[in-house]
Amino acid sequence: MIKERLSAALSPATLEIFDESHKHAGHAGARGGGHFAVVVKSAAFAGKTLIQRHRMIYEALGDAMHHEIHAMSIKALTPDEELS
């Protein structure tokens, strides 16, 4: 679902999704959805601030951010940017 929604909204050059839910098993918030990390490289992020990029991802995921996803770590880059 994450892959489908982000791909449709952002046409990413690179999309990596990591399910990190197992790292959070047992803590109070772990019951209401998964913990994920994403790396998204998309031309749609050009000229956008970090906050704008994150908002674009949240908007693409829509209601899943309130149900299926409890927490998400985001790296949002243009295709020309490298991870630091």
C-alpha positions as CSV (number, residue, x, y, z in Angstrom):
1,M,0.0,0.0,0.0
2,I,2.8,2.4,0.9
3,K,4.6,1.6,-2.4
4,E,1.5,2.0,-4.5
5,R,0.4,5.4,-2.9
6,L,3.9,7.0,-3.0
7,S,4.6,5.7,-6.6
8,A,1.2,7.1,-7.8
9,A,1.7,10.5,-6.2
10,L,5.4,11.2,-6.6
11,S,6.7,9.0,-9.5
12,P,9.9,8.4,-7.6
13,A,13.2,7.5,-9.3
14,T,14.0,5.5,-6.1
15,L,11.6,4.2,-3.5
16,E,12.9,2.1,-0.6
17,I,10.5,1.0,2.2
18,F,11.7,-0.7,5.4
19,D,9.3,-2.2,7.9
20,E,10.8,-1.6,11.3
21,S,7.8,-2.7,13.4
22,H,9.8,-5.5,15.0
23,K,12.1,-2.9,16.6
24,H,9.1,-1.4,18.4
25,A,7.3,-4.5,19.6
26,G,6.1,-4.1,23.2
27,H,6.0,-0.4,23.5
28,A,2.6,1.2,24.1
29,G,2.1,2.7,20.6
30,A,3.2,-0.5,18.8
31,R,-0.4,-1.9,18.7
32,G,-2.0,0.7,16.4
33,G,0.0,0.4,13.2
34,G,3.4,-0.3,11.8
35,H,6.7,1.5,12.1
36,F,8.3,2.2,8.7
37,A,11.3,4.0,7.2
38,V,11.2,5.3,3.6
39,V,13.8,6.7,1.2
40,V,12.1,8.6,-1.6
41,K,13.9,10.2,-4.5
42,S,11.6,12.2,-6.7
43,A,11.8,15.2,-9.1
44,A,8.6,16.3,-7.5
45,F,10.7,17.5,-4.5
46,A,12.7,20.0,-6.5
47,G,12.5,23.5,-5.0
48,K,10.6,22.2,-1.9
49,T,11.7,22.5,1.7
50,L,12.1,19.5,3.9
51,I,8.7,20.2,5.6
52,Q,7.0,20.5,2.2
53,R,8.5,17.2,1.1
54,H,7.3,15.4,4.2
55,R,3.8,16.9,3.8
56,M,3.7,15.6,0.2
57,I,4.5,12.1,1.5
58,Y,1.9,12.4,4.3
59,E,-0.7,13.6,1.8
60,A,0.1,10.7,-0.5
61,L,-0.4,8.2,2.3
62,G,-3.6,9.9,3.4
63,D,-5.7,8.0,6.0
64,A,-3.1,5.3,6.3
65,M,-1.1,7.6,8.6
66,H,-3.9,7.3,11.1
67,H,-4.4,3.6,10.9
68,E,-1.9,1.3,9.2
69,I,1.1,3.5,9.9
70,H,2.0,4.5,13.5
71,A,5.4,6.0,12.8
72,M,7.5,6.8,9.7
73,S,11.1,7.9,9.3
74,I,11.4,9.8,6.0
75,K,14.4,10.7,3.8
76,A,12.9,12.8,0.9
77,L,15.4,13.8,-1.8
78,T,15.5,14.9,-5.4
79,P,17.2,12.4,-7.8
80,D,20.4,14.6,-7.7
81,E,20.7,14.6,-3.9
82,E,22.6,12.1,-1.9
83,L,21.8,10.7,1.6
84,S,23.9,12.3,4.3
